[in-house]
């Protein structure tokens, strides 16, 4: 979207989640705000859009978790938009869309409405968990990473790198659980055979669960190396099989 070539007053036809700017489109609500936040223009306006997102963005699912709502100030009454709205038809091949026709006098008013309506529909900018840059989030989209080339690599996107990290983390967690389950079986068998008392087993099981959780926490750290992972596994195995 070329913000520099936009001329005001700007006529925008909105129909549901789609809209047209003059003859251009259809775009999806939230796209323009995302593109604007991605650029480095007009910091004041970017801050205002971010405030709108912070205030109402939690309504997006999944955008933020419920915790963000506590203590939130649901008041943007100081931020208003004055624009003219009428209704019209927008012909398309084989039919027409019934549209709300907005006339905006500034880029700020257009973006404020575009983002606000986007949030109502479930679309909005989202910040990539890996590189921190904004990308367009469409309703129902569960991604948390963007599709740009990830920082520090040349070929893979944040989404690919992120998916890999989640996968590796899962494998690591499974490794720790496997060690725990194997040891549990072994000591449970001793309990059944009577070579371990109920009390001894309970003490072992409590310690084992604590050691397992400690290992899982250690594995949670970012960018954990293979050597360190092996070390955590080795230590866990040792601690769970002392006697
Ligand atoms: Zn990214």
Boltz pocket constraint, residues with backbone or C-beta under 6 A from the ligand:
constraints:
  - pocket:
      binder: B
      contacts: [[A, 128], [A, 129], [A, 130], [A, 131], [A, 132], [A, 133], [A, 145], [A, 146], [A, 147], [A, 148], [A, 149], [A, 150], [A, 158], [A, 159]]
      max_distance: 6.0
